[in-house]
Amino acid sequence: MQRAPRDAAPAAEPAPADRPAPAAATPQIQLIPASAQGALDAAEEAVDLLLDSGRAPGDVLVVTTGEPHPWATHELSFGEASYWAQHDAGDDVFYTDAQVADRAGARPVVVVAVNGGPESAAVSALSAAHARARALLIVCGEPQRINSVLGAAV
């Protein structure tokens, strides 16, 4: 009977560094029915409920598919550098548009307002939101449109 040298690692179990990192948990998806015109208001109500329930403002990212949120429009008036610096600080709810949502970082909660815009914007927004939501993805809009877009985006 031959023995393996004492410094040889067992072949059956890979070293911890060789193991793949655990996959990120899939976020829970919550749909809030609303018309395209009411999707932004529904998203605002969802954010208010999240904050009222104790969620930290910096945990929340809001993405719009149509008209930008008024906060984003206002903050962008001071320039993109200032706008994105607020995102990077992570101290408050951050509002962005589907066209640049892929630039936003991950947050525990992402709220998407499907408030118009082309189908491609909704697909892009939902795909980016799903990739960035760590715990919860809330989608506000017309259920039939959301379900068809979610099938293509997620």
C-alpha positions, 0 to 999 in steps of 0.5 A: 500500500502506497501513501500520498505525500503529506503535502499533497492536496486531496484530489476529490475536493477542489481548493476554495479558490477553485470553486465558482462564486455562488450565483446571485439570488434571483430577486423577487418580482412584484407587479403593480398594475397601472396605466402608462400614465399612472406608472410613475405615480405607482412607482412613487407610491411603491418607493414611499411604502418601501421607505415607510417600512424601513428600507434605506433610501440608498437601497432603491433605484427607480428606472423609467421607460418613458418620460424621465422622473422629474427628480432626474430631469432636475438633477441632470440640469446641474450636469451629468457629473453631479447627477452620477456622483449622487448615484455613486454616493448611494445615500438616496433613492436614485432615479434614472432613465431606461436609456442609461439604466445599464450605467447604474449599479446594483441596489437591493430594490429596483422599481421600474415605471413602465410609463411609455416609451418604445417597447425596446426601452421597456425590454432594456429597462427590465433587463437592466433592472433585473440584473441590478435588483438584489432582493426585489424588483417592482414593476409598475405598468400595464400587466399585459405589456409587463408580462410580454416584456418580462418574458423577453427581458428576463 
